[in-house]
């Protein structure tokens, strides 16, 4: 039988569970209200901007954004219609589709970045003591690893 959580553990778990829902919603709301992007769309633009030649395979983008390939494909279609990115076939592997950031996507990302930065500071970073940021980052990274590799 699994041992119940202590009161302190239960409190921490419930706060984290709530944050997992409310934080992305708040970040997305800020971006949507100021530049018309969802958090997921912002994340797509960010990863493309950081990729070599600002281009990624659809499957790699889906992994980075942490949504299904079907959701990623729908998102890419919408963003391509808005002129933020293009979808092309790989010249190296004809089975692979590539997504590339457009100039318009880069410009929108440049406008969205300060909004996202301000939200990230207000909602997360400003609540951390400077002495605890490294520990917080290590703990969150460990949780990410555990959730991405649940069998390990």
N, C-alpha and C positions, 0 to 999 in steps of 0.2 A: 504494500500500500504506500502511496505517496504521502509524505509528511505535509500537513497543511502549512501554509505560509504564516509567518509570525505577523503580528499587527503591523510592524514597521515594514516588512516585506510586502504585505498586502497593500498598504498605503502607497508604497513606491510603484508597485505593479499597476495599480489602478490609475495612478497619475500618468504613468508612461502610456498605458492603453488609451487614455483620453487624449494625450498629446499626439499620438500617432494619427488620430482622426482630426483634431482641431488645428494642428500646426500647418499641414498642407492646405487645408481649407482657408486659413488666414493668409498664408503666403499667396495663394492663388487669387484670393479676393483683392489683395493689394495690387497685384499685377494686372488683373482684369480691369479693375477700376481706373488705373492710371495709364495703361498702355494697351489694353485689349487682348492680353495673352493669359492663358491658363498657366498654372505652374508646370504642367506636363509639356506644354508647347515651349515654354521658356527653357525647360531642361533639354528638349530636343535641340533647340537653337544653340544652347551652351555647349553641348557635346559635339555638335557639328563644327562649331567655331574652334574647338580645341583639337579636332582631328586633323591628320595630315591632309593637305589640300582641301580642308573643310568638307570632307567626304567620308561616309561610312556605309558599310553594307547594312541593309535593313535589319538583318538578324542581330548584328552587333549593336545597332542603335536600340533595338528592343531590349537587349540585355542591359545596356547602360541605363535606360529610362525605367527599367523594371516593370514593364507592362508586356502583355502578350504580343506576338507578332501580328495577330489579327487587329488588335487595338492600335498597334504602331502603324500598320498599313492604313487604317482609316484616318488616323491623325496625320500621316504623311499626305494622304490625298487632300485633306482639308487645307493643310498648310501649303501644299503645292498650288491649289486653286487660288490661295491668297498671295502667291508669288514669293513666299518666304524660303522655299527650297524647291529643288527639282529632283525627279527620280529618273535614273538612267540605268541601262544594262551595263554590267561590268564587261570590260574588254578582255579581262584576264579569265574570268569564270562566267561563261554565258548564262549560267543558272542563277547567278547572284544579281540582285538589284542594288544599286547604289543610291544614296540620298546625298545631295550636295546643297550647301548653304548658298543662297543667292545674295546679291548686294542688298536687296530689300530686307532679307532676313537678318543680315549683319547690322543694318541700320536700326531695325527694330530691337535687336538684342542690345545694341549700344544704348538705346533709350530705356530699355527694361532693366538693365543691370543695376543702375543706381537705386531703382525702386526695390528690387530684390535685396540688394545689399542693406538698405535702410530697414526693410522688414526683417531680415535675418538678424540684424543687430538688435532691433527693438523686441523681437519675439524670443530670441535665444541668447545671443552673445552678451547682451547687457545684463542678463540675469546670472552670469557666471563671474565668480571672483577670478582675477587674473591668475592666482596661484592654483586654481582648480581646472583651468581650461585644458591643460595637457592630459590630466587624469580623465576628465570628461570625454575628451576625444578618444582616448584609448578604450574607455568603457563602451562608448557608442560603437566604435569600430568592432569590438569583440561581439557585441550584440548583432551587428550587421552580418559578421562572418557566421555566427551561429544560425541566423535566420536564413542565410543563403545556402548553408550546408547543414540542413537539419539532421541528417543521419550521422554526422560526425561528432 
